[in-house]
Amino acid sequence: MSKILFVLTGADFWTLADGTKHPTGFWAEEAVAPYEAFKAAGHEIVVATPGGVVPTVDKGSLAPEFNGGQEGAEKIAAALDSMNELENPIRLEDVRLDDYDAVFYPGGHGPMEDLAVNSTSGRLLIDTLGSGKPLGVVCHAPAALLAAVTEDGSNAFAGYEVAAFTNAEEAQAGLADKAKWLLETRLGDAGVDVQVGEPWAPHVVVDRNLVTGQNPASAAPLAAEVLKKLG
């Protein structure tokens, strides 16, 4: 049995270019699908958030249209309710990487608000990358990679191939023209090699011990890749 650290956003809003606070949090499917896969494989999960705040689910991610209908919406809501770890997160600041066999970051717009500028998370990402342990990051969570700045000012993920929520998807979701910055663009500016797949289709990229996914549909296949690395 392995111990997997889930690092979740502590934000419940995303500040748009005009200063509006767009309600958000983490995206349900991106936490639930990997959680269920890892649990089914017999692994233990610990949730960490900045300051140890209880993470907020993006209410939009519970809507029937994002879960294949009403039955799917009810199923994912019930799954979230059963994830006791979400109610008892540890402080990200207290995490010791040595205690874990893998690290996973679910997305949602929340990471664009807090993890993108969180130096503690950035250091954890740098250390995990260097450790060779599986590191999974999906959808908007690659925003956290922006905080992984090394002592010489470069990004630790520069030159890595990654999947992340694309500019095209942000535009189709109706928020691209309202955002302060776009994830795909900002990652590219940091030297990260974003591999763009078809909008909304599963797209997972594996580069060394880093496993990244483009969107919510990529969460389950990403988890499968992480499980392969855990052996």
C-alpha positions as CSV (number, residue, x, y, z in Angstrom):
1,M,0.0,0.0,0.0
2,S,1.3,3.4,-1.0
3,K,0.5,6.8,0.6
4,I,-0.6,9.5,-1.9
5,L,-0.7,13.2,-1.1
6,F,-3.6,15.2,-2.7
7,V,-2.8,18.9,-2.8
8,L,-6.0,20.9,-3.2
9,T,-6.6,24.6,-3.6
10,G,-7.7,26.5,-0.6
11,A,-9.4,29.2,-2.7
12,D,-13.1,29.4,-3.2
13,F,-12.9,32.2,-5.8
14,W,-10.8,33.2,-8.8
15,T,-10.1,36.9,-9.3
16,L,-10.9,38.0,-12.9
17,A,-9.3,40.9,-14.8
18,D,-12.0,43.4,-13.7
19,G,-11.6,42.4,-10.1
20,T,-14.7,40.3,-10.0
21,K,-14.4,37.2,-7.7
22,H,-15.6,34.2,-9.7
23,P,-16.9,31.5,-7.4
24,T,-14.8,28.3,-7.8
25,G,-12.7,25.8,-5.9
26,F,-11.6,22.3,-7.0
27,W,-13.3,20.5,-9.8
28,A,-15.2,17.4,-8.5
29,E,-14.4,14.9,-11.2
30,E,-10.7,15.7,-11.0
31,A,-10.6,14.7,-7.3
32,V,-13.2,11.9,-7.3
33,A,-12.0,9.9,-10.3
34,P,-8.3,9.6,-9.1
35,Y,-9.4,9.2,-5.5
36,E,-11.6,6.2,-6.4
37,A,-8.9,4.7,-8.6
38,F,-6.2,5.0,-5.9
39,K,-8.5,3.7,-3.2
40,A,-9.6,0.7,-5.3
41,A,-5.9,-0.1,-5.7
42,G,-5.5,-0.2,-1.9
43,H,-3.7,3.1,-1.4
44,E,-4.0,5.6,1.4
45,I,-4.8,9.2,0.7
46,V,-3.9,12.4,2.7
47,V,-5.3,15.8,1.7
48,A,-3.3,19.0,2.2
49,T,-4.3,22.6,1.5
50,P,-2.7,25.9,2.2
51,G,-3.3,26.6,5.8
52,G,-5.2,23.4,6.3
53,V,-8.5,25.0,5.2
54,V,-11.3,22.6,4.2
55,P,-11.3,22.7,0.4
56,T,-14.4,24.1,-1.5
57,V,-15.8,22.2,-4.4
58,D,-16.7,24.2,-7.5
59,K,-20.5,24.1,-7.4
60,G,-20.5,24.1,-11.2
61,S,-18.7,20.8,-11.3
62,L,-21.6,19.1,-9.6
63,A,-24.1,20.1,-12.3
64,P,-25.8,17.4,-14.4
65,E,-24.4,18.7,-17.6
66,F,-20.8,18.1,-16.5
67,N,-21.6,14.6,-15.1
68,G,-23.5,12.9,-17.9
69,G,-26.9,13.7,-16.4
70,Q,-28.7,13.8,-13.1
71,E,-27.8,10.3,-12.1
72,G,-24.1,11.1,-12.6
73,A,-24.4,14.3,-10.7
74,E,-26.0,12.5,-7.7
75,K,-23.2,9.9,-7.9
76,I,-20.4,12.3,-7.8
77,A,-22.0,14.3,-5.0
78,A,-22.3,11.1,-3.0
79,A,-18.7,10.2,-3.8
80,L,-17.5,13.6,-2.5
81,D,-19.5,13.2,0.7
82,S,-17.8,9.9,1.3
83,M,-14.3,11.3,0.9
84,N,-13.6,11.9,4.6
85,E,-10.1,13.1,3.9
86,L,-11.5,16.3,2.4
87,E,-12.9,17.3,5.8
88,N,-9.7,16.8,7.6
89,P,-6.9,18.3,5.5
90,I,-3.4,18.8,6.9
91,R,-1.5,22.0,6.4
92,L,0.4,22.2,3.2
93,E,3.1,23.9,5.2
94,D,3.5,20.8,7.4
95,V,3.9,18.3,4.5
96,R,7.0,16.1,4.6
97,L,7.6,14.6,1.1
98,D,9.4,11.6,2.7
99,D,6.0,10.5,4.1
100,Y,4.5,9.9,0.6
101,D,4.9,7.7,-2.4
102,A,3.2,10.0,-4.9
103,V,1.7,13.5,-5.1
104,F,-1.4,14.5,-7.0
105,Y,-2.9,18.0,-7.7
106,P,-6.6,18.2,-8.9
107,G,-7.6,21.3,-10.8
108,G,-10.5,23.6,-10.9
109,H,-10.0,27.4,-11.2
110,G,-9.0,27.6,-7.6
111,P,-5.3,26.8,-8.2
112,M,-5.1,29.8,-10.5
113,E,-5.8,32.0,-7.4
114,D,-3.6,30.5,-4.7
115,L,-1.3,27.6,-5.8
116,A,0.0,29.6,-8.8
117,V,1.7,31.9,-6.4
118,N,2.3,29.6,-3.4
119,S,6.0,29.1,-2.7
120,T,5.4,26.2,-0.3
121,S,3.6,24.3,-3.0
122,G,6.3,25.4,-5.5
123,R,9.0,23.9,-3.3
124,L,7.0,20.7,-2.9
125,L,6.7,20.4,-6.6
126,I,10.4,21.0,-7.2
127,D,11.2,18.4,-4.5
128,T,8.8,15.8,-5.9
129,L,10.1,16.2,-9.4
130,G,13.6,15.7,-8.1
131,S,12.7,12.7,-6.0
132,G,11.5,10.6,-9.0
133,K,8.2,9.9,-7.2
134,P,5.1,10.0,-9.4
135,L,3.7,13.5,-9.7
136,G,0.2,13.9,-11.2
137,V,-1.3,17.3,-12.1
138,V,-4.5,17.9,-14.0
139,C,-6.5,20.6,-15.8
140,H,-6.0,24.0,-14.1
141,A,-3.7,22.6,-11.4
142,P,-0.6,23.0,-13.7
143,A,-1.0,26.7,-12.6
144,A,0.8,25.5,-9.5
145,L,3.9,24.7,-11.6
146,L,4.3,28.5,-12.1
147,A,5.4,28.8,-8.5
148,A,8.1,26.1,-8.9
149,V,10.9,28.7,-9.4
150,T,14.4,27.6,-8.7
151,E,17.1,29.7,-7.1
152,D,18.4,31.0,-10.5
153,G,14.9,32.2,-11.3
154,S,14.1,29.6,-13.9
155,N,11.1,27.3,-13.7
156,A,11.8,23.7,-12.6
157,F,9.4,22.4,-15.2
158,A,11.0,24.3,-18.1
159,G,11.6,21.9,-21.0
160,Y,9.0,19.3,-19.6
161,E,6.1,18.3,-21.8
162,V,2.8,18.8,-20.0
163,A,-0.9,18.8,-20.7
164,A,-3.0,21.6,-19.1
165,F,-6.3,23.3,-19.6
166,T,-5.9,25.1,-23.0
167,N,-6.7,28.6,-24.2
168,A,-9.3,27.1,-26.6
169,E,-11.1,25.3,-23.7
170,E,-11.0,28.5,-21.6
171,A,-12.5,30.4,-24.5
172,Q,-15.2,27.7,-25.1
173,A,-16.0,27.9,-21.3
174,G,-16.6,31.6,-21.7
175,L,-13.9,32.9,-19.4
176,A,-10.8,33.5,-21.6
177,D,-11.7,37.1,-22.3
178,K,-12.4,37.7,-18.6
179,A,-9.2,36.2,-17.2
180,K,-6.2,38.1,-16.0
181,W,-4.0,35.5,-17.7
182,L,-4.4,32.2,-19.5
183,L,-2.8,29.0,-18.2
184,E,-1.5,27.6,-21.5
185,T,0.1,31.0,-22.4
186,R,1.7,31.5,-18.9
187,L,3.2,28.0,-18.8
188,G,4.7,28.5,-22.3
189,D,6.2,31.8,-21.1
190,A,7.8,29.9,-18.2
191,G,9.5,27.5,-20.7
192,V,7.0,24.6,-20.1
193,D,6.2,22.7,-23.3
194,V,2.4,22.5,-23.4
195,Q,1.1,19.7,-25.5
196,V,-2.4,20.7,-26.8
197,G,-5.0,18.0,-27.4
198,E,-8.5,18.2,-28.7
199,P,-10.8,20.4,-26.5
200,W,-12.5,18.4,-23.7
201,A,-11.2,15.0,-24.9
202,P,-9.0,12.9,-22.6
203,H,-5.3,13.9,-23.1
204,V,-2.5,12.7,-20.8
205,V,1.2,13.5,-21.2
206,V,3.9,11.5,-19.4
207,D,7.4,13.0,-19.1
208,R,9.7,11.2,-16.7
209,N,7.9,11.1,-13.4
210,L,5.5,13.9,-14.3
211,V,2.0,12.9,-15.4
212,T,-0.3,15.7,-16.5
213,G,-3.8,15.8,-17.9
214,Q,-5.6,18.5,-20.0
215,N,-9.1,18.6,-18.6
216,P,-11.6,16.8,-16.3
217,A,-12.0,13.9,-18.8
218,S,-8.2,13.3,-18.4
219,A,-8.4,12.8,-14.6
220,A,-9.2,9.0,-14.7
221,P,-6.6,8.1,-17.4
222,L,-4.1,10.2,-15.5
223,A,-4.7,8.2,-12.3
224,A,-4.2,5.0,-14.3
225,E,-0.8,6.3,-15.4
226,V,0.2,7.2,-11.9
227,L,-0.8,3.7,-10.7
228,K,1.4,2.2,-13.3
229,K,4.3,4.2,-12.0
230,L,3.6,3.1,-8.4
231,G,3.7,-0.5,-9.6
